[in-house]
Amino acid sequence: MEYLNQNAIGYNNRKSSSEIRDALNLESGGPTNEHVRSLIRDMIFNYGCLIGSLMFRKGYWIIVNEQELERVINHLNSRADGVRERANILQHNWDNRDE
């Protein structure tokens, strides 16, 4: 969190998981830096941190205003809606399969 507070305040200063990993000499956990992503999730869920991220927009940052917060929340809700829709369609396809 200290690294983000010093280097990633606001969306325009976001840092990629690779930048965070390298700066802090962390394990990557794989090609998409799962270990770093897990640490970010832990800070959000267990320490009350306001860390933003958007799929296809590399990086994490400290959310500084309501517009950034709203952007992240809308993005997460959209992803959740897509996952629910996929689950529903799979169930529908299962129910209507030819046996």
LUMLOLUM-689143 format. One line per 10 residues: number of its first residue (from 1); for each residue y, z, x of N, C-alpha, C, O. Coordinates in Angstrom, 3 decimals. Last residue first. Layout:
NUM	Y,Z,X,Y,Z,X,Y,Z,X,Y,Z,X  ...
***
This chain:
99	-34.983,-26.338,-30.774,-36.163,-25.634,-30.234,-37.391,-26.459,-30.419,-38.482,-26.039,-30.030  -31.694,-26.981,-30.054,-32.932,-27.539,-30.615,-34.109,-26.844,-29.974,-34.206,-26.778,-28.749  -29.137,-24.517,-30.651,-29.965,-25.350,-29.772,-31.173,-25.876,-30.528,-31.613,-25.288,-31.516  -27.370,-22.829,-31.897,-27.558,-24.162,-32.456,-28.404,-25.083,-31.588,-28.387,-26.300,-31.774  -27.230,-20.485,-30.414,-27.621,-20.393,-31.815,-27.956,-21.751,-32.420,-28.746,-21.824,-33.361  -26.248,-21.562,-28.008,-27.573,-20.937,-28.066,-28.093,-20.925,-29.504,-29.234,-21.301,-29.773  -23.690,-22.376,-28.796,-24.644,-23.368,-28.292,-26.072,-22.830,-28.343,-27.001,-23.562,-28.684  -22.618,-19.839,-29.454,-22.725,-20.885,-30.475,-23.745,-21.933,-30.046,-24.582,-22.339,-30.852  -22.663,-18.654,-26.925,-23.436,-18.070,-28.018,-23.667,-19.104,-29.110,-24.775,-19.231,-29.631  -20.879,-20.397,-25.606,-22.263,-20.272,-25.139,-23.153,-19.684,-26.235,-24.268,-20.160,-26.452
89	-18.581,-19.853,-27.104,-19.171,-21.191,-27.146,-20.614,-21.157,-26.658,-21.479,-21.818,-27.234  -18.122,-17.166,-26.390,-18.362,-17.541,-27.786,-19.023,-18.903,-27.900,-19.932,-19.086,-28.710  -17.663,-17.429,-23.633,-18.780,-16.624,-24.125,-19.132,-16.999,-25.556,-20.308,-17.134,-25.895  -15.317,-18.993,-23.687,-16.537,-19.512,-23.058,-17.762,-18.752,-23.547,-18.790,-19.361,-23.844  -13.569,-17.172,-24.918,-13.870,-18.452,-25.553,-15.157,-19.050,-24.985,-15.990,-19.557,-25.736  -13.495,-15.137,-22.974,-14.016,-14.856,-24.321,-14.404,-16.151,-25.038,-15.448,-16.216,-25.687  -12.275,-16.575,-20.888,-13.622,-16.025,-20.703,-14.263,-15.724,-22.052,-15.440,-16.018,-22.259  -9.774,-17.141,-22.046,-10.659,-18.218,-21.626,-12.095,-17.758,-21.441,-13.029,-18.476,-21.798  -8.742,-14.566,-22.363,-8.976,-15.407,-23.540,-9.943,-16.531,-23.206,-10.834,-16.841,-23.996  -8.483,-13.847,-19.670,-9.411,-13.105,-20.538,-9.738,-13.915,-21.781,-10.891,-13.949,-22.212
79	-6.480,-15.632,-18.870,-7.805,-15.697,-18.243,-8.844,-15.001,-19.120,-9.954,-15.505,-19.292  -4.403,-14.669,-20.500,-4.859,-16.045,-20.644,-6.251,-16.220,-20.039,-7.106,-16.882,-20.628  -4.077,-12.092,-19.458,-4.505,-12.273,-20.851,-5.030,-13.677,-21.095,-6.005,-13.853,-21.826  -3.164,-12.745,-16.873,-4.432,-12.029,-17.054,-4.960,-12.188,-18.482,-6.156,-12.396,-18.684  -0.712,-14.014,-17.532,-1.749,-14.726,-16.787,-3.115,-14.069,-16.984,-4.107,-14.755,-17.232  0.660,-11.921,-18.765,0.358,-13.141,-19.518,-0.749,-13.939,-18.846,-1.626,-14.480,-19.520  0.838,-10.159,-16.549,0.097,-9.759,-17.750,-0.271,-10.986,-18.582,-1.402,-11.086,-19.057  2.472,-11.679,-14.809,1.116,-11.284,-14.407,0.276,-10.931,-15.635,-0.872,-11.362,-15.746  4.814,-11.911,-16.368,4.134,-13.108,-15.863,2.684,-12.790,-15.494,1.775,-13.549,-15.831  5.527,-9.242,-16.730,5.149,-10.054,-17.885,4.387,-11.311,-17.456,3.428,-11.717,-18.112
69	6.193,-8.561,-14.073,5.122,-7.863,-14.776,4.612,-8.704,-15.938,3.404,-8.861,-16.112  8.382,-10.258,-13.658,7.176,-10.396,-12.837,5.980,-9.744,-13.514,4.885,-10.305,-13.530  10.094,-9.210,-15.629,9.710,-10.617,-15.675,8.443,-10.857,-14.846,7.540,-11.572,-15.279  10.538,-6.568,-14.858,9.734,-6.823,-16.046,9.294,-8.281,-16.152,8.233,-8.564,-16.707  10.157,-6.248,-11.262,10.927,-6.302,-12.497,10.002,-6.667,-13.661,8.840,-7.025,-13.465  8.483,-6.050,-9.070,9.786,-5.392,-9.002,10.595,-5.434,-10.287,11.606,-4.742,-10.405  5.288,-5.656,-7.742,6.050,-6.103,-8.909,7.358,-5.316,-8.960,7.359,-4.086,-8.902  4.357,-6.517,-4.593,4.788,-5.374,-5.394,5.681,-5.915,-6.513,6.701,-6.553,-6.253  1.785,-9.019,-4.318,3.125,-8.504,-4.103,3.347,-7.277,-4.967,2.628,-7.033,-5.936  -0.418,-11.457,-2.974,-0.217,-10.194,-3.694,1.182,-9.720,-3.366,1.704,-9.979,-2.282
59	-1.542,-14.898,-3.025,-0.802,-13.733,-2.599,-0.749,-12.582,-3.573,-0.989,-12.705,-4.775  -1.343,-18.203,-4.224,-1.862,-17.257,-3.244,-0.936,-16.076,-3.055,0.281,-16.224,-2.941  -1.922,-19.170,-7.103,-0.663,-18.886,-6.411,-0.991,-17.798,-5.408,-0.920,-16.609,-5.720  -4.369,-19.257,-8.297,-3.808,-20.520,-7.809,-2.407,-20.370,-7.230,-1.772,-21.371,-6.898  -3.690,-16.362,-10.183,-4.676,-17.317,-9.730,-3.958,-18.623,-9.359,-3.031,-19.036,-10.057  -1.491,-13.924,-9.004,-1.709,-15.006,-9.957,-2.743,-15.948,-9.370,-2.678,-16.292,-8.190  -0.579,-10.477,-8.835,-1.242,-11.650,-8.271,-1.419,-12.662,-9.394,-1.487,-12.307,-10.571  1.039,-7.345,-8.109,0.854,-8.570,-8.868,0.066,-9.601,-8.089,0.043,-9.600,-6.859  0.824,-3.952,-8.365,0.579,-5.069,-7.462,0.270,-6.297,-8.311,-0.649,-6.283,-9.131  1.679,-1.011,-8.695,2.117,-2.204,-9.425,2.030,-3.403,-8.486,3.025,-3.816,-7.891
49	-0.639,1.723,-8.697,0.192,0.749,-7.991,0.498,-0.461,-8.874,-0.324,-0.875,-9.692  -2.241,3.882,-9.474,-1.038,3.560,-10.231,-0.112,2.551,-9.579,1.082,2.525,-9.878  -4.649,4.350,-8.302,-3.475,4.944,-7.665,-2.164,4.550,-8.325,-1.091,4.848,-7.801  -6.767,3.045,-9.558,-6.902,4.464,-9.230,-5.663,5.124,-8.660,-5.624,6.349,-8.543  -6.130,0.344,-10.127,-6.873,1.156,-11.089,-6.787,2.655,-10.813,-6.738,3.450,-11.751  -4.655,-0.517,-7.836,-4.124,-0.689,-9.194,-4.789,0.284,-10.159,-4.108,0.971,-10.921  -6.334,0.119,-5.713,-4.974,0.667,-5.731,-4.359,0.568,-7.129,-3.629,1.463,-7.555  -8.600,-1.389,-6.434,-8.682,0.073,-6.364,-7.285,0.697,-6.417,-7.084,1.701,-7.099  -7.609,-3.992,-6.115,-8.039,-3.512,-7.437,-8.070,-1.984,-7.473,-7.615,-1.370,-8.437  -7.242,-3.944,-3.314,-6.094,-4.144,-4.213,-6.431,-3.613,-5.605,-5.646,-2.878,-6.204
39	-9.890,-3.672,-2.456,-8.906,-2.629,-2.129,-7.684,-2.721,-3.037,-7.152,-1.702,-3.478  -10.923,-6.102,-3.400,-11.451,-4.836,-3.917,-10.476,-3.683,-3.640,-10.266,-2.823,-4.496  -9.539,-7.908,-1.802,-9.343,-7.928,-3.257,-9.824,-6.635,-3.892,-9.199,-6.128,-4.824  -10.681,-7.236,0.653,-9.246,-7.027,0.437,-8.955,-6.983,-1.058,-8.211,-6.121,-1.526  -13.334,-8.021,0.149,-13.031,-6.643,0.535,-11.555,-6.319,0.275,-11.227,-5.258,-0.258  -13.179,-10.782,-0.348,-13.550,-9.870,-1.433,-13.198,-8.421,-1.115,-12.807,-7.669,-2.009  -12.178,-13.175,0.918,-11.668,-11.835,1.213,-11.937,-10.824,0.102,-11.038,-10.104,-0.332  -13.501,-15.510,0.599,-12.361,-15.260,-0.290,-11.845,-13.830,-0.167,-11.151,-13.338,-1.057  -15.567,-15.426,2.486,-14.538,-16.460,2.593,-13.338,-16.260,1.669,-12.263,-16.795,1.938  -16.068,-11.853,3.170,-16.471,-13.200,2.794,-15.306,-14.163,2.828,-14.185,-13.778,3.158
29	-15.009,-9.538,3.996,-15.922,-9.460,2.873,-16.339,-10.831,2.398,-16.914,-10.958,1.316  -13.195,-8.993,6.045,-12.860,-9.980,5.024,-13.726,-9.812,3.790,-13.241,-9.928,2.665  -11.950,-5.889,7.242,-13.065,-6.800,7.033,-12.667,-7.782,5.947,-11.900,-7.450,5.043  -8.637,-5.691,8.727,-9.651,-5.331,7.741,-10.806,-6.318,7.770,-10.666,-7.440,8.258  -6.187,-5.575,10.174,-7.491,-5.613,10.845,-8.617,-5.146,9.938,-9.442,-4.317,10.323  -3.820,-5.894,8.903,-4.391,-4.545,8.885,-5.758,-4.465,9.570,-6.408,-3.419,9.550  -3.248,-8.578,9.220,-2.225,-7.599,9.599,-2.807,-6.195,9.727,-2.355,-5.401,10.551  -5.580,-9.778,8.139,-5.257,-9.905,9.562,-4.272,-8.846,10.023,-4.438,-8.273,11.100  -5.415,-9.017,5.397,-6.590,-8.710,6.211,-6.247,-8.720,7.693,-6.581,-7.785,8.420  -2.956,-10.173,4.691,-3.151,-8.723,4.594,-4.306,-8.298,5.492,-4.191,-7.337,6.254
19	-3.558,-12.886,5.094,-2.450,-12.262,5.818,-2.599,-10.743,5.826,-2.390,-10.102,6.857  -5.665,-13.153,3.259,-5.910,-13.369,4.694,-4.805,-12.749,5.536,-5.078,-12.151,6.576  -4.404,-12.740,0.847,-5.421,-11.766,1.264,-5.741,-11.937,2.746,-6.057,-10.957,3.421  -0.867,-13.383,1.258,-2.235,-13.774,0.937,-3.206,-12.693,1.394,-2.871,-11.844,2.220  1.972,-11.895,-0.150,1.138,-12.071,1.036,-0.276,-12.413,0.599,-0.816,-11.800,-0.322  5.237,-12.555,-1.518,3.815,-12.276,-1.641,3.072,-12.610,-0.351,3.479,-13.476,0.423  7.928,-12.801,-1.875,7.468,-12.251,-0.601,5.975,-11.970,-0.591,5.495,-11.221,0.260  8.437,-13.583,-4.448,8.772,-14.517,-3.370,8.329,-14.042,-1.997,8.356,-14.819,-1.043  7.756,-11.252,-5.962,6.909,-12.445,-5.967,7.182,-13.370,-4.781,6.243,-13.885,-4.174  8.330,-8.070,-4.323,8.714,-9.199,-5.159,7.857,-10.435,-4.922,7.311,-10.638,-3.838
9	7.581,-7.148,-1.167,8.339,-6.693,-2.326,8.806,-7.916,-3.103,9.594,-8.711,-2.592  5.893,-7.095,1.167,5.620,-7.932,-0.008,6.303,-7.404,-1.264,5.663,-7.236,-2.302  6.272,-5.344,3.312,6.240,-6.784,3.553,6.150,-7.669,2.314,6.319,-8.884,2.416  6.230,-2.655,2.685,7.091,-3.084,3.783,7.240,-4.603,3.858,8.224,-5.100,4.407  4.425,-2.483,0.611,5.770,-1.936,0.422,6.734,-2.392,1.507,7.935,-2.500,1.261  2.148,-3.512,1.880,2.791,-4.261,0.796,4.213,-3.775,0.569,5.115,-4.585,0.354  1.659,-1.404,3.714,1.898,-2.777,4.181,2.613,-3.589,3.109,3.586,-4.282,3.406  1.173,0.732,1.965,2.322,0.781,2.877,2.681,-0.624,3.382,3.856,-0.983,3.465  -1.192,0.000,0.835,0.000,0.000,0.000,1.250,0.000,0.876,2.248,-0.649,0.563
***
